Amino acid sequence: FTTTSHWYVPFFSTATHIEDFIYTGTGIGELFIYFSKIYALFAPIGFYASLILRDYDKKTALFANTGLCLIIPVLFEAVSYFQGTPLNIDACLYRFLGIFFGILLSKIMDGIFIYFTGEPFLQERNRYSFFL
């Protein structure tokens, strides 16, 4: 490998951080902070995309959500690549996981809401009248 080819190997930089933690006892905190930042930034994208696509049939919504999970991280990585940063496949994978967890969170929330109320999440509930 050359000096920049490790960016193309999935989870190589993550493994390097874990090795640094094992051998030196430092560096794992930055890795968890990085994970939490990525998930905090990209989970809402998946959550809102799932909510926007909830009215479509299941095949169309699955196809669109999968496309978003794949296209958005690649676009972010392409923009940083054209700005001169080397390609980092780990960042692309973590963004994908962040969007996927956002979609999963919206589905879990909808399932829990249906279980307790019998109605889908964000269904129009205009049952209250102030003019009785």
N, C-alpha and C positions, 0 to 999 in steps of 0.2 A: 504494500500500500504506500501511496505517497502521503504527504502531510495532510492533504485535504480530502483524501478518499474516504476517511472514516465517517464523514458526514452522510455518505450514501448508504451506510450499513445501518439497518434499523436497530435501535436501542444501543448502539455502540457508545454514544456519549453518556447515556444513562448508566451503562455498565461501568464506564470510567469513573463517574461520580460515586458509584457504590464501592468500587475498588478503593478509591481515595478514602472513603469512610472506613473501610475495613483496615487499611494499612496505617492511616494517620489519625483516624478518629474525628475528622472534620469533613465538612462538605455535604453531609446528608441534609442539613437544615435548608440549604439553598435549593436542593432538589425538591423538597416538599413545598417550599414557597413557590417554586416555579410551577409545579403541578397545580397547586391551588389557584395561582393566577390564571393559568390557561383554562382550567375548568370554570372559574368564575367569569371569565370573558366569553367563553364559547358555549357554555350550557344554556344561557338565555337565548342564543340564536336557535338552537335546536328546540327549546321549549316553545318559543313563539312561532317557529315554522310549523311545528306540530299542531299548534292551536289554529293557525291560519288554514292548514290543510285538513282540518277535521271534518268539514262538510263534504269533501270529495269521497268517492268510493275507495275502498281499502287498497286496491291495486294502484290506483293513481297516487294516493297519498304515500304509499310505501315507495313507489318509484321516485316521487318528488323528494321525499325525506332522504332516501339513499343518495340521490343526486346532490342534495345540499350537503350531506355528510362528506361527500367526496370532493365536490367542486370548491367549496369555501376554503378548506385548508390548503388546497393546491393553489388557489388564487392568492392567498396570503403569502405563501412561500414563493410564488412567482414574483410578486411585487418586491419582496425582500431580496430575491436573487438578482433582479434587474437593477436594484440599487447597489449591488456590489457585494452583498453578504453571500457566503457560500451556502449551498443547498443543505438544509438540515432536515433529514427525513424524520427524526425524532419529534421535532416541533410539529410537523405535518400530522404525524400519528396521534400526538396528544390533542391537537385541535380536533381531529376526527373523533377521538374518544369524548372530548368535551361536548361536542354537538350531539353525539349519540346518547350521552347521559342526560342531556337536556330533553331529548325526545322521549327517552325512557321515563324520566321524571314526570313529564306531562301525561304519559299513558298510565303510570301508576297513580297519579293524582286523580285522573278521570275515573279509574277503576274504583278507588277508595270512595270517591264522591258518589258514584253510582251505587255502591254497596250500602252506604248509609242513607242516601236520600232517594234513590231510585231514579234520579235524573242525571243527565250528563253534566259535566262541569261546564260552566259558562252558558247554560241554557237560559233563555230569556225568562225571567220570573217577575212578571208584571201583575202580581196578584193583589197588590196593596192599593187600597183606595182611601183617600183622605176625605172623600165626599160621601159618607154613608148616610 
